[in-house]
Amino acid sequence: YVQQDINAMIEAMGEEGGIEDYEDILLYQRNKNWIPVMAQKMQGGTVFFAVGAGHLGGKDGVLDLLKKAGYKIKPLSHQKNI
């Protein structure tokens, strides 16, 4: 996640997470349902959405669906505190 390689994280979840049989219901259908809700909320101004990392990547992930809906996606920069 820190390396912003969301798709690699999704692949690892599929291999080790045991959710293959439920991905469509648990992730992708929920993602598709969220996009219109998110779009409506964003019309009102600046918003922050927090979703589980598993919802972000993939062809039906939130990031891809928002891009397909015409939104520009950019990661937030971060600094590591030691």
C-alpha positions as CSV (number, residue, x, y, z in Angstrom):
1,Y,0.0,0.0,0.0
2,V,2.8,2.4,0.9
3,Q,4.4,1.7,-2.5
4,Q,1.0,2.6,-4.2
5,D,1.0,-0.8,-6.0
6,I,-2.7,-1.4,-5.3
7,N,-3.1,-4.0,-8.0
8,A,-0.3,-6.2,-6.5
9,M,-2.0,-5.9,-3.2
10,I,-5.3,-7.1,-4.7
11,E,-3.5,-10.0,-6.4
12,A,-2.0,-11.0,-3.1
13,M,-5.4,-10.9,-1.4
14,G,-6.8,-13.2,-4.0
15,E,-4.0,-15.7,-3.6
16,E,-3.9,-15.7,0.2
17,G,-7.1,-14.2,1.4
18,G,-9.5,-17.0,0.3
19,I,-12.1,-14.6,-1.0
20,E,-12.1,-15.6,-4.6
21,D,-15.6,-17.1,-4.4
22,Y,-17.0,-13.9,-2.8
23,E,-15.1,-11.2,-4.6
24,D,-17.9,-10.1,-6.9
25,I,-20.4,-9.6,-4.0
26,L,-18.0,-8.4,-1.3
27,L,-15.9,-6.1,-3.4
28,Y,-17.0,-5.3,-7.0
29,Q,-20.8,-5.1,-6.6
30,R,-20.3,-2.9,-3.6
31,N,-17.8,-0.7,-5.5
32,K,-20.3,-0.2,-8.4
33,N,-23.0,0.8,-5.9
34,W,-20.7,3.3,-4.2
35,I,-19.8,5.3,-7.3
36,P,-23.1,7.1,-7.8
37,V,-23.2,7.8,-4.0
38,M,-19.6,9.2,-4.1
39,A,-20.4,11.3,-7.2
40,Q,-23.4,12.8,-5.5
41,K,-21.4,13.6,-2.3
42,M,-18.5,15.2,-4.4
43,Q,-20.9,17.6,-6.0
44,G,-21.2,19.4,-2.6
45,G,-17.5,20.2,-2.4
46,T,-14.4,18.6,-0.9
47,V,-14.9,15.2,0.7
48,F,-12.8,12.4,2.1
49,F,-13.8,8.8,1.6
50,A,-12.2,6.0,3.6
51,V,-12.6,2.5,2.1
52,G,-10.9,-0.8,2.8
53,A,-7.7,-1.3,0.7
54,G,-9.3,-4.3,-1.1
55,H,-11.8,-2.0,-2.7
56,L,-9.2,0.2,-4.4
57,G,-7.5,-1.8,-7.2
58,G,-8.5,-4.0,-10.0
59,K,-10.7,-3.4,-13.1
60,D,-13.8,-2.9,-11.0
61,G,-12.0,-1.3,-8.1
62,V,-13.1,2.1,-6.8
63,L,-10.1,3.9,-8.3
64,D,-10.8,2.4,-11.8
65,L,-14.5,3.0,-11.6
66,L,-14.0,6.7,-10.6
67,K,-11.6,7.1,-13.5
68,K,-14.1,5.6,-15.9
69,A,-16.7,8.1,-14.5
70,G,-14.4,10.9,-15.5
71,Y,-12.7,11.7,-12.2
72,K,-8.9,12.4,-12.0
73,I,-7.3,10.3,-9.3
74,K,-4.0,11.2,-7.6
75,P,-2.4,9.7,-4.5
76,L,-1.8,11.7,-1.4
77,S,1.8,12.3,-0.6
78,H,3.1,11.1,2.7
79,Q,6.1,11.3,4.9
80,K,7.5,8.5,7.0
81,N,8.1,9.6,10.6
82,I,10.9,7.7,12.3
